[in-house]
Amino acid sequence: MHDAAPPAARARALTKIYGEGDTRVVALDAVDLDIEPGTFTAIMGPSGSGKSTLMHCLAGLDSSTSGDVYIGDVLITGLSDRALTRVRRDSVGFVFQSFNLVPTLTARENITLPLDIAGAPVDEEWLATVIDAVGLADRLDHRPSELSGGQQQRVACARALASKPAIVFADEPTGNLDSQSGAEVLGLLRRSVDEFDQTIVMVTHDAGAASHADRVIFLADGHVVGQLERPTAEEILARIGELAAPRGAR
């Protein structure tokens, strides 16, 4: 179905180094990765494995030391700040662990905020579809303080989807949620892929969350060290256990 389309995002020899001398840390070491359109990818790995750095570089939130990053067929490496801002605005959606909602705005105003900032028209039909999908039609006039954590995160998901981005990056989107709210958000992300052909990349440490994905990519020490297709939570936990084992024991 997606044969002709370029990957929604891709990295080529992506390297990110922090510091120098004794404090030098290689967060990503020549990573090659394709994110296919219309798929749900989870990125996992131990603390310090480079997973958040990888997502931030793929999303254009952080620059790489060397290597190339593409969003669609656009090479974002080396773009000016203005051009990069435009690519992020037009092609990328974000869902963060901390929701990042504006407290003085209603749920609806938060959802349409990126479009309003961009001066872009709101596609009311699509917006209604997204709001229905997140189950918040009766909460649109409420401010974040009047919503539960799960509802706030669903507002954040709706905001990410409202502009029909080419790709949505979700950084620990269930990290601050109870299990039921987390399951609702993950179900929404899964539906957005299955029903709306959205592309989702999610960083998570939660095997249950990752089991909603089509593919789980494992990082360790700045390298991609494996992947699983449509895995169960048990299969993910087993792989994480292998990665955490001392090298000699593997």
N, C-alpha and C positions, 0 to 999 in steps of 0.2 A: 504494500500500500504506500510505503514511503520511499520506494526505491530511488526515485528521481530527486528527492529532496536532500540537500546537504544536512549533515548533522546539525541539531539545534545549537550545540556548542561543541567545541573540540579544542584540545590542548595538544601541542606538539613540542616535545622536549622541554616542557614547562619546568623551570627551575626558579626557586625562590630562596634566597639566602638572607638571613638577618645577621647584622653585626659583622665584626671582622676580628682577626687574630684569635685570642683565647675565647672570645664570646661568640665566635662565628657559629651559626646554626643553619644547617641545610634543611629547610622546612619541606621543600619539594625538590626531588632529584630527577630531572629529565623525564617527567611524567608525560606519557602519551595516552589520550583518552578521547573517545567519541561518545557524545550523548545523542542518541537517536531521537528524532521528533516523535511525539505521541507516545512517549514512554515515561515511566516513573522509576527513577534511579535513586537508590540510597547509597550514601557514602559513609563507611564505618571504619573504625580503627581505634587503637588505644589512644589515650591522652598524649598529645605531642606527635601524633602520626602524620599530621599535615592536612587533616580533612577540612578544617575550617579555612585554612590558607588556600587549599585547592578551590573551594567554593568561592571564596572572595576574589581569587584571580580569574576564575571562569566568568564571574558576574561583572568583572570590571570594577570591583570595589577596591582592589589592591593591584599594584603593578607587579610584573614578574621581573626577576633578575635577568633571565634569558629565556628563550623559547617563544612560542607564539600561541595566542588564544584567539579563537574565532567565535563569534556569535552569529549563527547562520553562516552566510558566506562573507561576512564582514570581519576583516582582521582588526581586532581592537587593540592589539599590542602597538604602542607608540602613537595612538591617536591623541590629539590635543584634548585638554580637559573638556572643552566645549563639545567637541565631536563625541567624546566618550559619554558625556552626560546625555546627549541626544540619543545615542544607541540604548543606554540604560532606560531612558524614559520611554522610548518607542518599542523596545523589544524585550524588556526584562521586568519581571515582577518579583517582589521580595516578601517573604514571611519570616519574621524574627521571633525568637523565643520570648522576647519581652513585649510583643504585640506592636509597640511603637505607634499607638493611636494618639491623636490629638485630643486632650481631655475636654476642651471647650467645644468640640464639634460633635454633632449627632452621628449615629452609626452611618446613616446615609451620606452625610458630608465627609466622613472619614473614607468611605468606600470610593467616592468620586474625587477625592482630593488630588491624586496624581493627574487625573484628566483636567481638573480645574486649573492646577498649576501650569499644565502644558497648554492651556487654552484650547483643549481639544473638545469636540462635542461629545456628549454622553449618548451612547447608543442605548436608548431606553428599553428596547426589546431585549438586548443582551443583558443589560443591568437587571431587568426583572428575572431573567433566567438564572443569573448568578445569585441574586438575593433569595430566590426560591430554593436554589440548590443548598445554600447555607442555612436555610430555615429561619431567616430573621425578618420576614416581612412585617411582623407585628412589633418589631423592636427598633425600627429605623429612626424614630424620633428620640430614642434614648441616648444619653451620653455614656462614654465608657464606664464611668463610676456606677452607673445604674445597670451594668451588665455583668454577668458572671465571667470568670476567666475564660471558660470555653466559648462563650458568646463573643467575647472580645477577640479571641483568636480567629473565630469564624468571620468576624468583620475584617480582620487583617487578611484572611484568605480571599474574601470577596474583593477587597481593595486590590490585591495582587492580580486577580483575574479580570477585573473590570475593564482594563485597557486592552484585553486580548493579547497579552504579550506572547512572544515566540517561546519564552521559557520562564519558568518560575523557580526561584531558588528559595528553599526553606531551611533555615538554620535552627535545628532543634525545636521544631514548631510545637511539639508536645511537652517540652521540657518543664514548663511551669503549670501543667494541667493535671488534674486528677485523671484516673484511668478512663472514666466514662467520657469526659470532655475530650481527652486525647483521642479516643476511638472515633468520636464524631468528626474531629478535624481530619484524621487519617482517612476516614471514609469519604469525606468531601474531596480530599486531594486525589484519592483513587477514582472517584466519579468524574472529576475534572479531566482526567486522562482518558477514561473509558468512554465518556459521553461527549466531551467537548474537544477531544484530541489535543489536550494541553500537554506540555512537556514539563515534568517536575524533577528537580534535583534536590534531594533532602539529605542534610547531614544529621545523623542521629547516633546516639550511643545505645539506643533501646532496640533490642532484637525484635520485640513485638511490633514496634513501629516499622522497622525495616522490612518485616515480612509482608507488608502491604505493597512493596515495590515489585516491579518486573525484574529488576536486576539489583544486586547488592555488590558494590565495589569495596574491597578492603584495602586500606592503606596501612603501612608500617614503615616508620623511619623515612618518610618522604617518598616511598615507592608504592606503586600499585602491586599488591602481592597476591591478588586473586579476585575472583568474582563468583557469584552464585546466581542462577536464573530462577526466578519464582520460588525462592526458598521458604521453608518453614522457619519459625522462630527457633526451633530446636537445632536445625541445620546451621543457622547463623551463630547461635551460641557455641556450637561445637567448633566452628571455624575461628571464632574469636578466642576460644580457649587455646587453640593451636597457636595462634599468633602471640598470645600472652606467655606461652611456655618459653623457658630459657632456650636459647638457640641450640644448644647441644642436645636438648631433649626432643627437638622436633623430628 
